[in-house]
Amino acid sequence: MEVNLNSTVQIIAVIGFAAGVVKLLIVKPLQTAINALHEAINEMKNMLFRLEQDQKNIDKRLVVVEESTKSAHKRLDGMEGI
């Protein structure tokens, strides 16, 4: 089989077409899925950050409530002696 310029161009064209089909059918959907996962991960990170902030605020409020309860118990214990 003799390889000349015409057959070389045809082979390159077929390989280029095959590469384009692979990119269109495989790479493009994978890239779309990867981008969607990236967005979902960022949303989850933001949600986790907000949850951590909420938890810190709840912890601070719990300390205040516990101190108030302790103070109320001391007052009630003092009233029992009256």
Phi and psi in radians as a Rosetta constraint file:
Dihedral C 1 N 2 CA 2 C 2 CIRCULARHARMONIC -1.653 0.35
Dihedral N 2 CA 2 C 2 N 3 CIRCULARHARMONIC 2.224 0.35
Dihedral C 2 N 3 CA 3 C 3 CIRCULARHARMONIC -1.703 0.35
Dihedral N 3 CA 3 C 3 N 4 CIRCULARHARMONIC 2.039 0.35
Dihedral C 3 N 4 CA 4 C 4 CIRCULARHARMONIC -2.124 0.35
Dihedral N 4 CA 4 C 4 N 5 CIRCULARHARMONIC -3.083 0.35
Dihedral C 4 N 5 CA 5 C 5 CIRCULARHARMONIC -1.083 0.35
Dihedral N 5 CA 5 C 5 N 6 CIRCULARHARMONIC -0.666 0.35
Dihedral C 5 N 6 CA 6 C 6 CIRCULARHARMONIC -1.130 0.35
Dihedral N 6 CA 6 C 6 N 7 CIRCULARHARMONIC -0.821 0.35
Dihedral C 6 N 7 CA 7 C 7 CIRCULARHARMONIC -1.213 0.35
Dihedral N 7 CA 7 C 7 N 8 CIRCULARHARMONIC -0.570 0.35
Dihedral C 7 N 8 CA 8 C 8 CIRCULARHARMONIC -1.130 0.35
Dihedral N 8 CA 8 C 8 N 9 CIRCULARHARMONIC -0.739 0.35
Dihedral C 8 N 9 CA 9 C 9 CIRCULARHARMONIC -1.117 0.35
Dihedral N 9 CA 9 C 9 N 10 CIRCULARHARMONIC -0.702 0.35
Dihedral C 9 N 10 CA 10 C 10 CIRCULARHARMONIC -1.123 0.35
Dihedral N 10 CA 10 C 10 N 11 CIRCULARHARMONIC -0.739 0.35
Dihedral C 10 N 11 CA 11 C 11 CIRCULARHARMONIC -1.109 0.35
Dihedral N 11 CA 11 C 11 N 12 CIRCULARHARMONIC -0.770 0.35
Dihedral C 11 N 12 CA 12 C 12 CIRCULARHARMONIC -1.111 0.35
Dihedral N 12 CA 12 C 12 N 13 CIRCULARHARMONIC -0.678 0.35
Dihedral C 12 N 13 CA 13 C 13 CIRCULARHARMONIC -1.131 0.35
Dihedral N 13 CA 13 C 13 N 14 CIRCULARHARMONIC -0.745 0.35
Dihedral C 13 N 14 CA 14 C 14 CIRCULARHARMONIC -1.132 0.35
Dihedral N 14 CA 14 C 14 N 15 CIRCULARHARMONIC -0.764 0.35
Dihedral C 14 N 15 CA 15 C 15 CIRCULARHARMONIC -1.119 0.35
Dihedral N 15 CA 15 C 15 N 16 CIRCULARHARMONIC -0.730 0.35
Dihedral C 15 N 16 CA 16 C 16 CIRCULARHARMONIC -1.100 0.35
Dihedral N 16 CA 16 C 16 N 17 CIRCULARHARMONIC -0.731 0.35
Dihedral C 16 N 17 CA 17 C 17 CIRCULARHARMONIC -1.111 0.35
Dihedral N 17 CA 17 C 17 N 18 CIRCULARHARMONIC -0.763 0.35
Dihedral C 17 N 18 CA 18 C 18 CIRCULARHARMONIC -1.093 0.35
Dihedral N 18 CA 18 C 18 N 19 CIRCULARHARMONIC -0.708 0.35
Dihedral C 18 N 19 CA 19 C 19 CIRCULARHARMONIC -1.129 0.35
Dihedral N 19 CA 19 C 19 N 20 CIRCULARHARMONIC -0.693 0.35
Dihedral C 19 N 20 CA 20 C 20 CIRCULARHARMONIC -1.117 0.35
Dihedral N 20 CA 20 C 20 N 21 CIRCULARHARMONIC -0.711 0.35
Dihedral C 20 N 21 CA 21 C 21 CIRCULARHARMONIC -1.144 0.35
Dihedral N 21 CA 21 C 21 N 22 CIRCULARHARMONIC -0.752 0.35
Dihedral C 21 N 22 CA 22 C 22 CIRCULARHARMONIC -1.068 0.35
Dihedral N 22 CA 22 C 22 N 23 CIRCULARHARMONIC -0.764 0.35
Dihedral C 22 N 23 CA 23 C 23 CIRCULARHARMONIC -1.105 0.35
Dihedral N 23 CA 23 C 23 N 24 CIRCULARHARMONIC -0.751 0.35
Dihedral C 23 N 24 CA 24 C 24 CIRCULARHARMONIC -1.203 0.35
Dihedral N 24 CA 24 C 24 N 25 CIRCULARHARMONIC -0.731 0.35
Dihedral C 24 N 25 CA 25 C 25 CIRCULARHARMONIC -1.547 0.35
Dihedral N 25 CA 25 C 25 N 26 CIRCULARHARMONIC -0.433 0.35
Dihedral C 25 N 26 CA 26 C 26 CIRCULARHARMONIC -2.033 0.35
Dihedral N 26 CA 26 C 26 N 27 CIRCULARHARMONIC -0.959 0.35
Dihedral C 26 N 27 CA 27 C 27 CIRCULARHARMONIC -1.208 0.35
Dihedral N 27 CA 27 C 27 N 28 CIRCULARHARMONIC -0.779 0.35
Dihedral C 27 N 28 CA 28 C 28 CIRCULARHARMONIC -1.060 0.35
Dihedral N 28 CA 28 C 28 N 29 CIRCULARHARMONIC -0.854 0.35
Dihedral C 28 N 29 CA 29 C 29 CIRCULARHARMONIC -1.099 0.35
Dihedral N 29 CA 29 C 29 N 30 CIRCULARHARMONIC -0.636 0.35
Dihedral C 29 N 30 CA 30 C 30 CIRCULARHARMONIC -1.136 0.35
Dihedral N 30 CA 30 C 30 N 31 CIRCULARHARMONIC -0.716 0.35
Dihedral C 30 N 31 CA 31 C 31 CIRCULARHARMONIC -1.124 0.35
Dihedral N 31 CA 31 C 31 N 32 CIRCULARHARMONIC -0.697 0.35
Dihedral C 31 N 32 CA 32 C 32 CIRCULARHARMONIC -1.097 0.35
Dihedral N 32 CA 32 C 32 N 33 CIRCULARHARMONIC -0.764 0.35
Dihedral C 32 N 33 CA 33 C 33 CIRCULARHARMONIC -1.136 0.35
Dihedral N 33 CA 33 C 33 N 34 CIRCULARHARMONIC -0.704 0.35
Dihedral C 33 N 34 CA 34 C 34 CIRCULARHARMONIC -1.110 0.35
Dihedral N 34 CA 34 C 34 N 35 CIRCULARHARMONIC -0.740 0.35
Dihedral C 34 N 35 CA 35 C 35 CIRCULARHARMONIC -1.104 0.35
Dihedral N 35 CA 35 C 35 N 36 CIRCULARHARMONIC -0.711 0.35
Dihedral C 35 N 36 CA 36 C 36 CIRCULARHARMONIC -1.117 0.35
Dihedral N 36 CA 36 C 36 N 37 CIRCULARHARMONIC -0.729 0.35
Dihedral C 36 N 37 CA 37 C 37 CIRCULARHARMONIC -1.115 0.35
Dihedral N 37 CA 37 C 37 N 38 CIRCULARHARMONIC -0.700 0.35
Dihedral C 37 N 38 CA 38 C 38 CIRCULARHARMONIC -1.058 0.35
Dihedral N 38 CA 38 C 38 N 39 CIRCULARHARMONIC -0.778 0.35
Dihedral C 38 N 39 CA 39 C 39 CIRCULARHARMONIC -1.122 0.35
Dihedral N 39 CA 39 C 39 N 40 CIRCULARHARMONIC -0.724 0.35
Dihedral C 39 N 40 CA 40 C 40 CIRCULARHARMONIC -1.117 0.35
Dihedral N 40 CA 40 C 40 N 41 CIRCULARHARMONIC -0.704 0.35
Dihedral C 40 N 41 CA 41 C 41 CIRCULARHARMONIC -1.127 0.35
Dihedral N 41 CA 41 C 41 N 42 CIRCULARHARMONIC -0.738 0.35
Dihedral C 41 N 42 CA 42 C 42 CIRCULARHARMONIC -1.101 0.35
Dihedral N 42 CA 42 C 42 N 43 CIRCULARHARMONIC -0.710 0.35
Dihedral C 42 N 43 CA 43 C 43 CIRCULARHARMONIC -1.097 0.35
Dihedral N 43 CA 43 C 43 N 44 CIRCULARHARMONIC -0.717 0.35
Dihedral C 43 N 44 CA 44 C 44 CIRCULARHARMONIC -1.159 0.35
Dihedral N 44 CA 44 C 44 N 45 CIRCULARHARMONIC -0.670 0.35
Dihedral C 44 N 45 CA 45 C 45 CIRCULARHARMONIC -1.090 0.35
Dihedral N 45 CA 45 C 45 N 46 CIRCULARHARMONIC -0.760 0.35
Dihedral C 45 N 46 CA 46 C 46 CIRCULARHARMONIC -1.111 0.35
Dihedral N 46 CA 46 C 46 N 47 CIRCULARHARMONIC -0.724 0.35
Dihedral C 46 N 47 CA 47 C 47 CIRCULARHARMONIC -1.129 0.35
Dihedral N 47 CA 47 C 47 N 48 CIRCULARHARMONIC -0.729 0.35
Dihedral C 47 N 48 CA 48 C 48 CIRCULARHARMONIC -1.099 0.35
Dihedral N 48 CA 48 C 48 N 49 CIRCULARHARMONIC -0.713 0.35
Dihedral C 48 N 49 CA 49 C 49 CIRCULARHARMONIC -1.072 0.35
Dihedral N 49 CA 49 C 49 N 50 CIRCULARHARMONIC -0.789 0.35
Dihedral C 49 N 50 CA 50 C 50 CIRCULARHARMONIC -1.115 0.35
Dihedral N 50 CA 50 C 50 N 51 CIRCULARHARMONIC -0.692 0.35
Dihedral C 50 N 51 CA 51 C 51 CIRCULARHARMONIC -1.109 0.35
Dihedral N 51 CA 51 C 51 N 52 CIRCULARHARMONIC -0.708 0.35
Dihedral C 51 N 52 CA 52 C 52 CIRCULARHARMONIC -1.101 0.35
Dihedral N 52 CA 52 C 52 N 53 CIRCULARHARMONIC -0.717 0.35
Dihedral C 52 N 53 CA 53 C 53 CIRCULARHARMONIC -1.129 0.35
Dihedral N 53 CA 53 C 53 N 54 CIRCULARHARMONIC -0.746 0.35
Dihedral C 53 N 54 CA 54 C 54 CIRCULARHARMONIC -1.065 0.35
Dihedral N 54 CA 54 C 54 N 55 CIRCULARHARMONIC -0.725 0.35
Dihedral C 54 N 55 CA 55 C 55 CIRCULARHARMONIC -1.112 0.35
Dihedral N 55 CA 55 C 55 N 56 CIRCULARHARMONIC -0.717 0.35
Dihedral C 55 N 56 CA 56 C 56 CIRCULARHARMONIC -1.091 0.35
Dihedral N 56 CA 56 C 56 N 57 CIRCULARHARMONIC -0.731 0.35
Dihedral C 56 N 57 CA 57 C 57 CIRCULARHARMONIC -1.134 0.35
Dihedral N 57 CA 57 C 57 N 58 CIRCULARHARMONIC -0.703 0.35
Dihedral C 57 N 58 CA 58 C 58 CIRCULARHARMONIC -1.126 0.35
Dihedral N 58 CA 58 C 58 N 59 CIRCULARHARMONIC -0.718 0.35
Dihedral C 58 N 59 CA 59 C 59 CIRCULARHARMONIC -1.056 0.35
Dihedral N 59 CA 59 C 59 N 60 CIRCULARHARMONIC -0.748 0.35
Dihedral C 59 N 60 CA 60 C 60 CIRCULARHARMONIC -1.111 0.35
Dihedral N 60 CA 60 C 60 N 61 CIRCULARHARMONIC -0.758 0.35
Dihedral C 60 N 61 CA 61 C 61 CIRCULARHARMONIC -1.158 0.35
Dihedral N 61 CA 61 C 61 N 62 CIRCULARHARMONIC -0.621 0.35
Dihedral C 61 N 62 CA 62 C 62 CIRCULARHARMONIC -1.112 0.35
Dihedral N 62 CA 62 C 62 N 63 CIRCULARHARMONIC -0.704 0.35
Dihedral C 62 N 63 CA 63 C 63 CIRCULARHARMONIC -1.065 0.35
Dihedral N 63 CA 63 C 63 N 64 CIRCULARHARMONIC -0.750 0.35
Dihedral C 63 N 64 CA 64 C 64 CIRCULARHARMONIC -1.105 0.35
Dihedral N 64 CA 64 C 64 N 65 CIRCULARHARMONIC -0.760 0.35
Dihedral C 64 N 65 CA 65 C 65 CIRCULARHARMONIC -1.126 0.35
Dihedral N 65 CA 65 C 65 N 66 CIRCULARHARMONIC -0.725 0.35
Dihedral C 65 N 66 CA 66 C 66 CIRCULARHARMONIC -1.104 0.35
Dihedral N 66 CA 66 C 66 N 67 CIRCULARHARMONIC -0.729 0.35
Dihedral C 66 N 67 CA 67 C 67 CIRCULARHARMONIC -1.125 0.35
Dihedral N 67 CA 67 C 67 N 68 CIRCULARHARMONIC -0.713 0.35
Dihedral C 67 N 68 CA 68 C 68 CIRCULARHARMONIC -1.131 0.35
Dihedral N 68 CA 68 C 68 N 69 CIRCULARHARMONIC -0.720 0.35
Dihedral C 68 N 69 CA 69 C 69 CIRCULARHARMONIC -1.124 0.35
Dihedral N 69 CA 69 C 69 N 70 CIRCULARHARMONIC -0.734 0.35
Dihedral C 69 N 70 CA 70 C 70 CIRCULARHARMONIC -1.080 0.35
Dihedral N 70 CA 70 C 70 N 71 CIRCULARHARMONIC -0.740 0.35
Dihedral C 70 N 71 CA 71 C 71 CIRCULARHARMONIC -1.129 0.35
Dihedral N 71 CA 71 C 71 N 72 CIRCULARHARMONIC -0.724 0.35
Dihedral C 71 N 72 CA 72 C 72 CIRCULARHARMONIC -1.127 0.35
Dihedral N 72 CA 72 C 72 N 73 CIRCULARHARMONIC -0.692 0.35
Dihedral C 72 N 73 CA 73 C 73 CIRCULARHARMONIC -1.110 0.35
Dihedral N 73 CA 73 C 73 N 74 CIRCULARHARMONIC -0.700 0.35
Dihedral C 73 N 74 CA 74 C 74 CIRCULARHARMONIC -1.105 0.35
Dihedral N 74 CA 74 C 74 N 75 CIRCULARHARMONIC -0.726 0.35
Dihedral C 74 N 75 CA 75 C 75 CIRCULARHARMONIC -1.129 0.35
Dihedral N 75 CA 75 C 75 N 76 CIRCULARHARMONIC -0.731 0.35
Dihedral C 75 N 76 CA 76 C 76 CIRCULARHARMONIC -1.132 0.35
Dihedral N 76 CA 76 C 76 N 77 CIRCULARHARMONIC -0.714 0.35
Dihedral C 76 N 77 CA 77 C 77 CIRCULARHARMONIC -1.091 0.35
Dihedral N 77 CA 77 C 77 N 78 CIRCULARHARMONIC -0.642 0.35
Dihedral C 77 N 78 CA 78 C 78 CIRCULARHARMONIC -1.189 0.35
Dihedral N 78 CA 78 C 78 N 79 CIRCULARHARMONIC -0.565 0.35
Dihedral C 78 N 79 CA 79 C 79 CIRCULARHARMONIC -1.281 0.35
Dihedral N 79 CA 79 C 79 N 80 CIRCULARHARMONIC -0.471 0.35
Dihedral C 79 N 80 CA 80 C 80 CIRCULARHARMONIC -1.140 0.35
Dihedral N 80 CA 80 C 80 N 81 CIRCULARHARMONIC -0.510 0.35
Dihedral C 80 N 81 CA 81 C 81 CIRCULARHARMONIC -1.321 0.35
Dihedral N 81 CA 81 C 81 N 82 CIRCULARHARMONIC -0.224 0.35
